[in-house]
């Protein structure tokens, strides 16, 4: 077994390295975006959220309530910035509520 030159890497760095090497970042982003939505929106909205999917900087959120969809669409820009803040980077550029 080859000894790696950076045997004293902090776990977080090692994980980030692994993720980058294996091109898993997109998958991680999808999970992170879903978690950010869940954390930020609380139970009221989450009860009506049927799907959250990230595709090319666009977050698609399926809601089972048209009234809620209408309500949330008024604050799209705010929601996008809240999600990006929660993620700590500009991951979501567009929000599509359906």
Secondary structure, DSSP 8 states (H G I E B T S, - for coil): ----S-TT--HHHHHHHHHHHTT-HHHHHHHHHHHHHHHHHHHHHHTTEEEEEEETTEEEEEES-HHHHHHHHTTHHHHHHHHHHHHTS----EEEE-
